[in-house]
Amino acid sequence: MGLIFGAFALSYALFEIPSGWMGDWMGPRRVLVRIVLAWSGFTALTGAAWSFGSLWVIRFLFGAGEAGCFPNLTKAFSVWLPRTEQMRGQGIMWSFARWGGAFTPPLVVLCFHFMNWRGAFVAFGALGVIWCVFFWRWFRDRPSEHPSVNAAELELLRDVSARGASHGNVPWKKLVSRGSVWLLWSQYFCHTFTWYFYITWLPTYLQEFRHQTPEAAARLAIFPLLFGGFGSLTCGFLARHICDRIGGVRAGRRTIAFTGMVAGAMLLWTVTRIQDPLAAMLVMGLASYSMDLVMPCAWNACMDIGGRYAGTVSGSMNTTGNLAGFCAPVIGGFLLDRTGNDWNLLIYMMAGVAAFGALFWLFIDPVTPIEETSS
């Protein structure tokens, strides 16, 4: 199962930077439609898998097709939202991303009353195609191209309008020589390494270690993603006020993200000391809440550091995250095999990685654009 889980993350990581760069080059409208059509198609094809190998290939292609979604949304936010509202936009986006993951399993169970599991995959794929039709008709790459945007709104967006311009080559030398970019990649690797447990091994953990039925496990598994969504939303709406109180955007983002990851690590450790399954999942939910305070900080840093190259920079960060997404379930499976299913050891590892990731935030400059740094 670890290899199946990892197939999606591996291809997602490989295609993140190219897809983010495409959004910078041609605009996110066309790229997002291509992405959603691809993942809708491979969602439907998942229902046709007939063997381990076919499922691995479909999951790999699924990841390749979906890669670039969040970098292109970040690119759109960098053009469509004033700087003062961008953190809030990221918070809302990530909260709905988490809640989608939280409520999909019970929705799938509901679908089983009307169709088999293969039909459910086809139904979910069809929803994506419908979304593409409406999105293509409504969205534009630049506010100035949208007939419903008035002059006052364009004036409000004037300071970010240059980010929507097409551009030439990405300044890779500046990007890879920037210490804060490497630190941003590193913290996101650690963050995603921990988070992938919730969407891979958590149901198995609940059934094997917490002795829950599949139905009960599905209900309890909602808490980490549900609470994580509230964490992103909290950061999105309160970050500006926190930054104003403690000395500016740079110090504010560092403080929020560092505190969130440290608290998340401590709460994960606490889970191993709790016997009651419901209480354990509530505490794991609080750990996810704390960890997801990081999400708006990290992705908004990509917008500020990247500037016109926000899609590429966020794609590069998400590449490291999904490399962690490939490693985490595989390492987790190996660890469980070698230790006779010592689930507490796996959670200790997650907590340690989260605490280590927090240290990178002490040194990240999340606001200075790469174009303002010397080569």
PABADO-270567 format. One line per 10 residues: number of its first residue (from 1); their letters; for each residue x, y, z of N, C-alpha, C, O. Coordinates in pm, whole numbers. Each point is the difference from the previous one (the first is absolute). Example, Ala and Ser with C-alpha at 12.3 -4.5 7.8 and 13.67 -1.06 7.14 Angstrom:
<nodes>
1> as> 1319:-569:780:-89:119:0:90:120:0:104:-2:66; -139:107:-138:82:119:6:-77:109:73:51:111:17
</nodes>
This chain:
<nodes>
1> mglifgafal> 82:-121:0:-82:121:0:85:126:0:-37:101:-60; 152:-107:128:87:117:1:43:40:-140:11:119:-30; 14:-219:-57:40:30:-138:-115:63:-79:23:89:-82; -146:-135:107:-116:60:-67:-18:144:46:-22:90:-80; 32:-70:213:-11:136:53:108:90:-60:-26:116:-34; 149:-171:22:112:82:-45:-2:32:-148:60:99:-41; -128:-181:-41:0:22:-145:-56:137:-36:57:71:-82; -167:-34:145:-62:131:-26:96:112:38:22:92:-79; 34:-99:199:86:108:48:126:13:-84:47:112:-22; 8:-223:-25:123:5:-80:-23:76:-130:76:91:-33
11> syalfeipsg> -180:-127:-41:-26:68:-127:-45:144:23:33:89:-78; -107:-67:184:-43:136:36:123:88:20:5:113:-47; 94:-167:118:122:76:24:76:28:-129:50:110:-21; -40:-210:-66:77:15:-123:-58:106:-93:75:66:-73; -207:-48:75:-64:91:-95:-44:132:62:-63:82:-68; 94:-59:194:-41:124:66:66:123:-62:-69:96:-35; 199:-97:22:71:117:-52:-40:30:-144:-29:115:-32; 27:-215:-59:-46:31:-136:-140:58:-5:-26:93:-77; -66:-146:157:-137:51:-2:-9:139:61:-77:83:-47; 154:-58:153:3:135:57:58:100:-97:-50:112:-12
21> wmgdwmgprr> 157:-152:-57:61:88:-101:-98:29:-113:-5:112:-50; -73:-212:9:-99:22:-105:-102:107:42:-43:80:-83; 5:-80:211:-92:102:48:60:138:-6:-69:97:-34; 198:-85:67:69:128:-13:7:45:-145:-12:119:-30; 31:-213:-61:23:31:-141:-129:30:-75:-9:102:-69; -91:-189:81:-121:15:-80:-123:40:80:-108:19:-55; 125:-6:188:-114:35:84:-66:-122:59:-1:-107:-62; -56:120:182:-56:-118:69:-131:-51:-57:-38:-114:28; -33:194:-109:-132:-43:-48:9:-128:-81:-68:-99:31; 149:99:-134:12:-119:-85:64:-117:74:-39:-115:-18
31> vlvrivlaws> 137:147:103:70:-108:69:-92:-68:101:0:-123:11; -80:200:62:-90:-59:98:-107:-87:-66:-37:-105:52; -13:149:-168:-98:-82:-71:64:-131:-45:-61:-107:11; 183:115:-63:71:-123:-40:19:-92:119:-19:-122:-11; 56:179:126:25:-79:119:-127:-71:46:2:-121:27; -111:194:-18:-124:-60:51:-55:-104:-98:-54:-102:43; 66:127:-173:-42:-101:-97:84:-127:15:-53:-112:-8; 183:129:29:88:-117:16:-36:-78:125:-15:-122:-5; 0:192:118:-26:-77:122:-141:-59:-2:-25:-104:61; -68:169:-131:-134:-57:-12:4:-130:-81:-65:-98:35
41> gftaltgaaw> 143:100:-143:13:-120:-81:63:-115:75:-46:-113:-9; 153:143:84:67:-108:72:-77:-43:124:14:-113:46; -97:203:9:-91:-43:106:-96:-105:-53:-21:-104:62; -38:131:-178:-91:-96:-61:71:-131:-34:-55:-108:19; 179:119:-71:75:-120:-37:37:-87:121:19:-120:-14; -8:182:132:32:-77:120:-101:-111:21:33:-109:48; -157:136:-84:-103:-102:12:17:-117:-95:-66:-103:14; 155:119:-113:23:-107:-97:126:-81:31:34:-92:-75; 35:124:185:124:-72:34:-30:-149:22:-99:-35:63; 187:-51:-116:-24:-144:8:113:-75:71:-10:-121:20
51> sfgslwvirf> 117:192:19:112:-67:65:82:104:75:-22:120:-12; 118:-170:91:90:90:72:74:90:-98:9:121:21; 44:-179:-128:77:78:-97:-84:106:-68:45:113:-18; -168:-148:-21:-85:98:-67:-38:113:94:-7:116:-40; -18:-150:167:-34:104:97:119:92:24:-18:121:12; 139:-178:-6:120:83:20:17:97:-117:27:118:21; -43:-166:-144:15:85:-118:-105:111:-1:31:116:-27; -156:-152:56:-106:100:1:26:105:107:-19:119:-24; 62:-162:142:30:96:107:118:90:-39:0:119:31; 99:-176:-98:115:79:-44:-45:106:-101:37:117:12
61> lfgageagcf> -117:-157:-110:-50:94:-100:-96:101:62:-5:116:-42; -71:-159:140:-88:90:74:82:113:62:-35:118:-14; 143:-153:82:85:101:62:62:94:-101:8:121:24; 35:-175:-138:58:84:-105:-104:99:-54:32:115:-27; -156:-162:13:-105:87:-51:-40:108:98:-27:113:-40; 24:-147:168:-44:97:101:109:99:39:-29:107:52; 154:-141:-77:112:85:40:-17:142:-53:-37:20:-115; 64:75:200:-8:141:-40:-128:69:41:-14:120:-22; -80:-193:80:-127:61:39:22:116:97:-41:112:-28; 105:-139:140:16:104:101:97:110:-41:-24:116:33
71> pnltkafsvw> 134:-147:-103:82:110:-53:-76:92:-94:21:121:2; -109:-176:-84:-76:85:-92:-108:79:73:-30:113:-38; -29:-170:141:-91:78:83:74:112:71:-51:111:13; 172:-141:33:83:103:63:34:110:-98:-2:118:35; 34:-155:-158:25:99:-105:-123:89:-19:13:122:-11; -130:-182:7:-123:78:-17:-22:94:118:-37:116:-19; 61:-163:141:-15:86:117:96:117:-4:-34:111:41; 155:-135:-92:101:106:-2:-39:114:-91:52:111:14; -143:-136:-108:-46:102:-94:-137:56:37:-27:118:-21; -57:-201:76:-140:35:22:-28:55:139:-107:58:21
81> lprteqmrgq> 196:-74:75:-25:47:136:100:108:39:118:-13:-30; -163:120:98:94:98:54:94:-68:99:-35:-103:58; 152:158:-39:97:-62:91:-59:-23:139:30:-101:65; -113:194:-19:-56:-11:135:-100:-114:13:-33:-40:112; -16:-13:-223:-100:-106:4:53:-136:-46:-72:-99:2; 198:95:-44:52:-125:-56:13:-111:103:-26:-116:-31; 65:150:153:10:-102:105:-139:-58:29:-14:-120:21; -86:207:-19:-136:-48:25:-45:-93:-113:-64:-102:24; 98:139:-148:-36:-85:-113:63:-137:11:-66:-101:-27; 193:96:66:66:-130:18:-65:-79:112:-17:-122:-11
91> gimwsfarwg> -20:190:119:-64:-70:111:-132:-63:-41:-29:-114:37; -51:187:-115:-128:-53:-46:22:-117:-96:-67:-103:10; 163:119:-102:26:-107:-96:41:-129:71:-54:-107:-29; 148:117:122:49:-121:65:-102:-59:96:-1:-121:21; -84:204:37:-104:-56:86:-95:-87:-82:-39:-108:44; 1:156:-163:-91:-80:-82:70:-123:-57:-64:-104:-21; 194:114:-5:75:-118:-45:-1:-108:108:-20:-118:-30; 41:159:155:-2:-96:110:-141:-57:22:-16:-120:20; -82:206:-24:-137:-46:25:-49:-91:-112:-79:-92:24; 125:116:-145:-35:-91:-108:50:-140:29:-72:-98:-21
101> gaftpplvvl> 196:89:71:54:-131:38:-72:-61:119:-12:-122:9; -35:207:83:-67:-51:119:-136:-60:-32:-37:-104:56; -37:168:-144:-139:-41:-23:-18:-92:-121:-109:-51:-23; 215:31:-55:-14:-90:-114:-27:-145:41:-87:-63:-60; 159:6:160:-28:-140:35:-146:-27:36:-58:-95:-52; -5:176:141:-141:-28:26:-89:22:-122:-104:-65:-15; 144:158:-73:-77:21:-122:10:-122:-91:-97:-38:-65; 215:-22:61:17:-123:-80:-88:-112:56:-64:-73:-76; 62:62:209:-86:-102:62:-146:23:-39:-73:-95:-27; 31:222:24:-137:32:-42:-24:-42:-145:-107:-51:-34
111> cfhfmnwrga> 207:73:-50:-13:-39:-142:-22:-150:-16:-66:-44:-94; 121:-34:187:-12:-146:-11:-145:-48:13:-31:-114:-34; -57:201:83:-141:-37:6:-64:5:-138:-108:-55:-22; 175:122:-72:-58:20:-133:83:-64:-112:-51:-20:-110; 177:-12:138:87:-55:-104:113:-78:66:20:9:121; 54:-86:-201:115:-71:54:121:93:6:-8:116:-41; 120:-167:93:116:86:21:57:51:-131:54:111:-5; -63:-190:-100:50:45:-130:-85:116:-54:52:96:-55; -182:-107:72:-88:108:-43:23:128:78:-15:109:-55; 53:-121:184:26:119:80:118:78:-56:-2:123:-3
121> fvafgalgvi> 106:-194:-42:115:69:-59:-41:74:-128:46:111:-24; -130:-172:-56:-47:65:-123:-82:125:34:13:103:-66; -97:-113:168:-84:114:40:85:117:46:-26:115:-36; 128:-143:116:87:108:46:80:60:-116:24:121:-2; 15:-203:-93:69:53:-117:-89:93:-81:47:101:-52; -175:-135:41:-94:84:-76:-17:137:64:-18:100:-70; 25:-93:203:-12:129:69:110:96:-43:-24:120:-17; 145:-172:-2:110:85:-43:-21:58:-138:35:115:-25; -91:-193:-65:-27:49:-136:-102:114:5:16:100:-71; -119:-115:152:-100:106:15:64:127:55:-29:110:-47
131> wcvffwrwfr> 118:-126:146:70:116:57:78:73:-108:-1:123:-3; 68:-195:-85:82:62:-104:-83:91:-91:45:107:-39; -165:-150:6:-86:80:-87:-31:134:64:13:105:-64; -53:-108:190:-34:125:68:123:87:25:-6:121:-17; 119:-183:56:121:77:27:50:70:-126:39:116:6; -39:-185:-119:49:59:-125:-84:120:-40:54:99:-51; -182:-106:72:-88:111:-37:16:119:94:-19:115:-41; 52:-141:165:1:107:102:137:65:21:8:122:11; 98:-202:-5:130:51:45:81:61:-114:-13:-41:-116; 97:140:151:96:59:-92:136:9:71:6:11:122
141> drpsehpsvn> 101:-15:-201:134:3:60:30:132:68:72:3:100; -125:106:-153:27:133:55:-132:69:30:-96:-13:-77; 89:87:187:-123:73:31:-42:96:-112:-120:20:-23; 217:39:-46:-32:95:-107:-74:-66:-116:-63:69:-80; 70:-202:69:-66:-72:-109:-142:-41:35:-74:-48:-86; 35:66:212:-132:-47:43:-102:112:-13:23:110:53; -135:-133:-120:-97:107:-23:-68:51:126:-57:109:-1; 61:-186:109:-69:41:122:87:79:97:-48:47:102; 176:-32:-134:92:74:88:-4:147:-38:24:35:-116; -52:52:214:-12:142:-30:130:74:25:98:-59:46
151> aaelellrdv> -96:188:-75:121:80:9:52:10:142:121:-3:23; -212:14:74:43:9:140:70:-128:45:98:5:74; -149:-118:-119:62:-128:36:136:-15:-68:94:-52:60; -83:97:-183:130:-5:-69:102:87:71:117:-37:8; -159:152:42:90:88:73:48:-68:128:116:13:38; -206:-84:27:35:-72:123:105:-107:-26:79:-33:87; -80:-22:-209:90:-109:-37:123:47:-77:77:-82:-50; -58:212:41:106:52:-85:138:-47:46:87:-27:-83; -65:16:215:133:-37:49:36:-145:-28:116:-38:11; -216:-46:-46:31:-141:-30:-23:-33:-147:24:-113:-41
161> sargashgnv> -71:209:-38:-37:-30:-138:118:-45:-85:-18:-78:-93; 140:125:125:117:-39:-79:31:-148:11:67:-56:-86; -116:-9:193:27:-143:19:-69:-85:-106:37:-115:-21; -138:171:-43:-72:-77:-99:65:-1:-136:-44:-73:-89; 149:153:72:63:11:-132:74:-128:-36:61:-65:85; -68:30:-214:82:-111:-48:146:41:7:30:119:-4; 59:-213:16:141:34:18:87:-102:-69:-47:-101:-51; 173:129:50:95:-90:-63:48:-106:95:-79:-63:71; 210:43:-69:57:-109:79:-9:28:149:16:113:45; -41:-218:31:1:9:145:144:22:47:90:-67:-50
171> pwkklvsrgs> -66:160:144:136:23:50:44:-111:94:8:19:122; 21:-136:-179:30:-117:82:122:21:88:5:-51:112; 93:125:-162:121:21:80:-34:74:129:47:-37:107; -129:141:-119:-41:73:120:-86:-88:90:10:7:123; -93:-87:-185:-91:-85:78:76:-102:83:-22:-12:120; 112:-61:-184:68:-109:72:113:50:89:49:-74:85; -6:200:-104:105:54:86:-56:75:119:76:50:83; -206:-41:-74:-66:72:109:-20:-93:119:-72:-100:-10; 135:131:121:-8:-86:117:-141:-22:50:-36:-110:41; -45:216:-43:-137:-12:50:-84:-95:-84:-93:-63:51
181> vwllwsqyfc> 124:53:-180:-73:-93:-85:29:-144:44:-92:-81:9; 217:51:18:36:-134:46:-65:-30:136:-45:-112:25; 42:212:62:-63:-19:130:-151:-21:-15:-60:-80:71; 0:153:-165:-143:-15:-26:-29:-141:-52:-96:-64:43; 180:17:-134:-15:-138:-49:12:-100:115:-77:-96:9; 175:118:78:28:-96:108:-114:-8:100:-40:-109:40; -12:227:2:-110:-5:96:-123:-67:-60:-75:-68:70; 55:88:-202:-119:-59:-62:14:-150:-17:-98:-74:7; 221:28:-29:25:-145:-2:-41:-60:134:-70:-101:4; 113:164:105:-32:-52:133:-149:7:28:-59:-94:55
191> htftwyfyit> -3:205:-92:-143:16:24:-80:-107:-74:-87:-63:58; 117:44:-186:-77:-94:-81:30:-144:37:-89:-85:-8; 211:57:50:35:-134:47:-95:-42:112:-50:-112:2; 26:203:89:-90:-29:112:-145:-8:-47:-74:-89:41; 34:184:-126:-140:8:-41:-44:-122:-80:-117:-39:8; 206:-24:-84:-40:-112:-86:-51:-120:79:-70:-85:-55; 104:78:182:-54:-108:83:-152:3:-1:-65:-105:-1; 7:224:3:-146:14:10:-72:-52:-124:-114:-45:10; 178:51:-126:-69:-43:-122:52:-134:-52:-40:-45:-108; 128:-18:184:48:-132:-42:-24:-105:110:-85:-87:-16
201> wlptylqefr> 160:95:126:-1:-106:98:-105:16:110:-23:-95:75; -40:211:-62:-89:23:114:-115:-101:10:-23:-52:109; -50:22:-217:-107:-100:15:51:-136:47:-65:-67:81; 182:26:-132:58:-128:43:40:6:146:-22:-95:75; 80:206:-33:37:21:141:-122:-14:91:6:-65:104; -116:126:-145:-121:-4:82:-57:-142:9:-51:-39:104; 60:-36:-212:-55:-135:1:92:-99:71:-47:-83:77; 177:91:-103:93:-99:54:45:32:143:8:-89:84; 22:215:-58:54:38:131:-109:43:97:4:-31:119; -103:104:-172:-109:48:86:-123:-92:-3:-99:26:69
211> hqtpeaaarl> 107:-134:-149:-103:-106:-3:-139:54:-33:-99:-36:64; 94:122:-164:-127:56:-45:-51:-75:-124:79:-52:-79; -209:48:64:-57:-54:-123:29:96:-116:30:117:25; -37:-164:-149:22:92:-112:-92:122:3:42:111:-34; -167:-131:74:-94:112:5:41:100:109:-1:121:-23; 37:-172:140:43:89:109:131:69:-35:18:118:31; 73:-191:-95:127:60:-41:-22:114:-98:67:103:8; -161:-120:-101:-30:106:-97:-51:125:70:33:112:-39; -113:-131:144:-52:116:74:111:69:78:10:123:-1; 74:-200:69:106:59:82:108:66:-85:62:98:42
221> aifpllfggf> -40:-152:-162:105:55:-87:-33:139:-51:87:67:-56; -209:-23:75:-39:134:-43:72:108:80:31:106:-53; -5:-132:182:44:107:89:129:71:-42:3:123:1; 105:-195:-38:121:73:-37:-20:95:-118:48:113:3; -118:-158:-108:-22:87:-115:-99:111:32:16:114:-45; -118:-145:123:-98:101:39:67:111:81:-18:118:-29; 93:-157:132:67:99:84:109:74:-77:22:119:21; 47:-191:-111:102:65:-81:-57:114:-82:62:105:-14; -182:-126:-42:-65:106:-75:-24:123:85:19:112:-46; -61:-133:171:-20:114:89:132:68:35:4:122:20
231> gsltcgflar> 105:-199:-14:131:60:23:40:94:-111:45:112:25; -62:-156:-150:30:86:-115:-87:125:1:48:110:-27; -175:-128:58:-92:113:2:36:99:110:-4:121:-21; 40:-173:138:39:87:111:120:85:-38:1:121:23; 100:-184:-80:120:74:-40:-35:104:-106:46:114:6; -126:-153:-104:-35:92:-107:-66:126:48:23:108:-54; -107:-120:157:-76:116:46:70:77:112:-25:119:17; 114:-184:59:62:67:113:146:38:-23:55:79:77; 7:-132:-181:143:23:-20:34:148:-11:99:46:57; -180:29:-129:28:143:-18:2:73:134:87:84:23
241> hicdriggvr> -181:-117:65:-5:65:132:120:-42:85:57:82:72; -20:-209:-80:115:-48:76:127:67:-49:84:43:80; -69:-33:-212:119:65:-56:10:145:44:109:49:30; -222:20:-25:0:141:43:42:13:146:62:99:38; -95:-199:43:27:9:143:144:-36:36:54:51:98; 9:-137:-176:132:-49:43:115:45:-89:108:-59:3; -131:162:-84:116:59:-67:8:-20:-149:110:8:-56; -221:-33:-12:4:-6:-146:-24:-138:-56:-10:-98:74; 3:93:-207:-35:-124:-69:106:-107:19:-32:-116:23; 159:155:-33:108:-99:9:-4:-70:136:-3:-123:6
251> agrrtiaftg> 2:200:101:-2:-58:134:-130:-74:28:-1:-104:65; -110:159:-116:-129:-62:24:-12:-137:-62:-44:-95:65; 84:83:-192:-9:-131:-66:93:-101:65:-37:-116:20; 157:160:14:92:-92:68:-60:-52:130:5:-119:28; -61:210:51:-54:-37:130:-118:-96:-13:-7:-101:71; -86:133:-160:-118:-86:-18:41:-140:-44:-45:-99:57; 132:91:-157:37:-130:-56:83:-82:99:-23:-119:17; 120:184:48:83:-71:98:-86:-54:114:12:-116:38; -98:201:16:-86:-42:111:-93:-113:-42:-21:-95:75; -35:106:-196:-92:-103:-47:66:-136:-13:-58:-101:40
261> mvagamllwt> 179:98:-95:66:-129:-19:48:-61:132:-7:-121:18; 55:205:73:42:-51:130:-120:-55:78:6:-108:57; -115:185:-56:-121:-47:69:-52:-128:-63:-43:-91:71; 47:83:-204:-44:-121:-68:83:-121:40:-54:-108:22; 186:126:-12:87:-110:41:-32:-47:142:-5:-120:26; -16:215:64:-30:-36:139:-134:-73:11:-14:-95:77; -84:140:-153:-131:-65:4:4:-140:-61:-69:-90:48; 148:71:-152:15:-134:-57:61:-95:102:-43:-114:13; 144:160:60:59:-82:105:-105:-36:104:-2:-112:51; -84:208:-19:-105:-23:100:-96:-110:-43:-52:-73:83
271> vtriqdplaa> 27:63:-214:-92:-103:-51:42:-139:46:-85:-84:29; 214:58:-23:49:-133:37:-26:-33:146:13:-116:41; -51:215:39:-25:-21:142:-150:-14:31:-38:-16:116; -45:22:-218:-145:-1:19:-57:-135:-44:30:-48:-109; -111:-11:195:-58:-131:-29:-132:8:-77:-25:-82:-88; -57:179:120:-132:10:-62:13:45:-145:61:103:-27; -118:-178:-69:16:35:-142:-56:137:-36:62:74:-77; -178:-39:131:-59:131:-32:87:113:53:25:97:-71; 20:-110:196:86:103:56:131:11:-77:50:110:-24; 4:-225:-17:125:2:-77:-18:74:-132:87:76:-41
281> mlvmglasys> -200:-99:-26:-23:66:-129:-29:149:17:33:80:-87; -95:-43:199:-20:143:25:133:70:21:21:111:-49; 70:-176:122:132:60:20:79:1:-130:71:96:-29; -82:-203:-50:65:0:-131:-59:110:-88:71:60:-81; -200:-36:95:-62:111:-72:59:133:41:22:87:-85; 3:-68:215:63:123:46:143:13:-52:47:109:-29; 22:-224:18:134:3:-60:-7:47:-144:81:80:-44; -179:-131:-30:-18:41:-139:-38:148:-8:47:71:-88; -132:-26:180:-36:142:6:126:86:15:19:97:-73; 65:-135:166:122:77:26:94:-2:-121:54:103:-39
291> mdlvmpcawn> -36:-220:-20:89:-12:-114:-50:81:-120:79:57:-75; -211:-53:58:-53:69:-117:-7:151:17:-40:70:-93; 77:-19:208:24:144:11:114:42:-93:11:116:-38; 71:-213:2:116:26:-87:-42:27:-144:66:77:-70; -174:-138:25:-30:-1:-144:-13:139:-62:68:25:-100; -150:65:152:-5:133:-61:134:73:6:34:75:-92; 42:-96:199:131:65:12:94:-47:-111:66:81:-65; -60:-211:44:92:-56:-98:-39:38:-142:85:41:-79; -212:-53:46:-43:28:-137:-3:149:-30:23:40:-114; -50:42:214:9:143:-24:145:44:-16:30:93:-74
301> acmdiggrya> 61:-162:144:143:27:-20:40:-27:-144:83:72:-56; -141:-176:-5:30:-28:-141:-44:114:-90:68:33:-97; -182:29:129:-46:113:-80:93:119:14:34:65:-98; 7:-37:222:86:116:22:142:-23:-51:59:89:-61; -5:-206:86:135:-30:-48:1:-13:-152:92:48:-66; -194:-112:11:-3:-27:-143:-36:119:-85:53:15:-110; -143:73:159:-44:113:-83:-64:-49:-128:-100:-72:3; 157:110:-118:-53:-44:-130:15:-151:-20:-65:-59:-86; 150:-1:168:28:-144:-13:-65:-79:114:52:-104:41; -166:153:10:-65:-64:114:-38:-145:-30:11:-86:88
311> gtvsgsmntt> -54:59:-211:-36:-137:-36:119:-94:5:-11:-113:48; 125:160:-97:120:-82:-1:54:-23:140:35:-113:36; -30:220:45:53:-13:136:-90:-90:84:50:-87:72; -181:107:-80:-90:-86:78:3:-144:-53:-13:-94:78; 32:78:-209:14:-134:-55:124:-69:52:-2:-120:27; 111:195:-14:124:-60:51:-16:-40:146:50:-105:42; -120:188:37:-24:-36:139:-88:-123:11:25:-89:81; -128:84:-164:-90:-115:5:65:-126:-54:-42:-111:32; 145:128:-114:78:-116:-44:66:-68:119:-8:-122:15; 72:201:71:64:-59:118:-104:-61:92:24:-104:62
321> gnlagfcapv> -141:169:-52:-105:-56:83:-45:-136:-49:-22:-91:80; 8:77:-211:-48:-127:-53:109:-105:-10:-29:-120:-7; 155:162:5:106:-99:20:-12:-60:140:20:-119:20; -54:205:77:-28:-51:134:-122:-90:-1:-5:-101:70; -95:139:-153:-119:-83:-12:28:-136:-59:-70:-97:30; 173:87:-114:42:-129:-53:76:-78:107:-22:-120:18; 112:188:53:84:-68:99:-79:-46:122:22:-110:51; -114:195:-3:-65:-27:129:-76:-132:3:24:-79:92; -114:49:-186:-70:-128:9:90:-121:-23:-22:-106:58; 124:123:-143:92:-112:-25:83:-28:125:15:-115:41
331> iggflldrtg> 41:222:19:77:-17:123:-90:-52:112:41:-85:79; -164:138:-74:-93:-46:102:-29:-149:-14:-2:-72:99; -21:27:-222:-26:-142:-22:120:-86:38:-16:-106:60; 135:152:-96:123:-73:34:16:-8:151:34:-105:54; -59:217:14:15:5:146:-99:-94:68:35:-70:95; -157:69:-144:-101:-89:59:36:-147:-23:-18:-82:90; 69:50:-208:40:-138:-28:114:-44:91:0:-112:51; 97:201:-31:120:-36:77:-26:-6:150:72:-70:72; -173:143:-24:-23:8:144:-122:-78:45:-41:10:116; -19:-87:-206:-120:-72:38:-118:91:27:-75:-19:96
341> ndwnlliymm> 60:120:-181:-111:97:11:5:81:129:-98:8:74; 214:53:-48:13:92:113:-47:139:-46:80:81:-47; -209:-56:62:-57:125:-49:48:121:80:13:109:-56; 12:-128:184:49:114:80:135:49:-52:25:121:-1; 60:-213:-41:130:40:-54:-19:84:-126:74:96:-23; -172:-131:-59:-28:78:-120:-45:141:37:40:96:-66; -122:-83:169:-45:133:41:114:79:64:9:121:-18; 79:-189:93:119:69:51:83:58:-115:49:113:9; -35:-191:-115:76:48:-115:-66:125:-59:68:97:-32; -200:-99:18:-71:116:-52:22:123:88:25:109:-51
351> agvaafgalf> -35:-128:181:19:111:92:142:56:-9:19:122:2; 79:-210:-13:138:46:-11:25:78:-127:70:101:1; -126:-149:-112:16:71:-128:-66:137:7:55:98:-52; -172:-89:115:-69:129:13:83:97:84:13:117:-37; 41:-164:148:81:87:85:125:48:-74:39:116:13; 22:-206:-88:118:39:-78:-37:105:-105:75:95:-21; -189:-113:-43:-43:96:-101:-24:138:56:21:100:-69; -65:-93:194:-24:131:62:126:85:5:-7:122:-11; 122:-185:28:125:74:13:31:82:-125:60:108:11; -99:-155:-127:29:74:-123:-69:136:-3:50:95:-60
361> wlfidpvtpi> -165:-86:127:-74:126:-1:71:110:79:-31:118:-18; 124:-153:103:73:102:75:88:85:-91:41:109:39; -11:-159:-159:97:67:-87:-56:39:-136:71:61:-80; -196:-94:51:-58:31:-131:-32:148:-11:-57:59:92; 94:2:-204:-48:134:-35:-117:-21:-97:22:-26:-118; -146:37:167:-115:-35:-83:-57:115:-82:-111:-12:-53; 184:123:41:-59:116:-67:83:59:-113:-56:63:-90; 188:-80:90:85:66:-99:-3:-75:-133:37:-118:-4; -79:182:-107:-8:-67:-130:137:-42:-52:101:64:29; -97:-172:-107:127:-45:-55:56:102:-98:122:5:-18
371> eetss> -206:75:-44:49:99:-96:67:118:68:62:82:-67; -74:-72:200:66:106:73:130:-47:63:67:77:70; -30:-202:-94:126:-51:53:104:-1:-110:-32:-11:-118; 156:22:158:108:0:-98:23:-141:-49:-28:-97:70; 81:85:-193:24:-132:-59:104:-74:79:35:-113:-33
</nodes>
